[in-house]
Amino acid sequence: MPAGPATWVLLEGASDVAAVRALAERAGLGLDGSGVRLVDMGGATNVRRHLLDAARAPASPRVLGMCDIKEATFFVRALRDLGCAVSCAQALPGWGFQLCDRDLEDELMRALGPGRVRAVLEDLGLTDRFATFTQQPAWAARDFHEQARRFAGVASGRKELMAQALALALHPRSLPAPLRGLLDDLSGDGPTFSSLGATERTGS
């Protein structure tokens, strides 16, 4: 990873990158040429490698991120390895790493509600495919929310496409807490990795 960007945002996958990019640009936080790099880590288990890259980078970038709560232990362990006194997973937002309860798609769909998620599927031309999917025996009896979450991940590129569309369907004041927190962090200042370990972020 190049050392140039002033801020790295560590995200679990391509769908997270797509959603954050769309919302940041809508909020006027243009990323191109701004020194912000959205990093698709290819899974939370790779966070330690990316944090080490940041810690060793001559430019000492700010590092932010977002992860699912079930993957938070990887972030806590990696930050502790770098000398950051992270007490527990729930303390991660104070260090710039926002937490999704299940995953980002779940956060977006809960914030929108079933009716608006159906509208997004229609806008994307996926209504018929979704109807076919919900007729499968394994999914026919599930509620709409679980069907839609699973549907997003069963075709290549669909999760990324839906994450971006779902994010943009939300009113800026209705953003789920982890996305709102990440955008707030992008808009503000924070310590570089040269100061982490010496200066604890409390989130207060």
Number of C-alpha atoms within 10 A of each C-alpha: 9 8 15 15 18 15 22 22 21 26 24 23 17 20 23 25 21 20 23 23 19 18 21 17 12 12 12 9 16 15 14 9 8 11 13 20 19 20 18 18 18 13 14 21 15 16 23 18 12 17 20 15 16 23 20 14 17 11 17 20 24 23 25 20 25 27 28 18 15 14 18 22 17 16 24 22 16 21 21 13 14 15 12 20 18 21 10 12 19 14 18 24 20 16 22 24 25 25 26 20 12 13 18 23 25 18 19 25 23 13 19 21 12 14 9 15 22 18 15 19 19 13 11 13 11 16 15 11 11 17 12 10 18 20 11 10 9 10 15 14 11 12 10 16 15 12 18 22 16 16 19 20 15 11 9 9 12 16 22 20 16 26 25 22 20 22 27 18 17 17 10 13 7 12 20 20 14 21 24 16 19 22 17 12 20 21 13 8 9 18 16 17 22 17 14 19 16 11 13 15 19 12 10 4
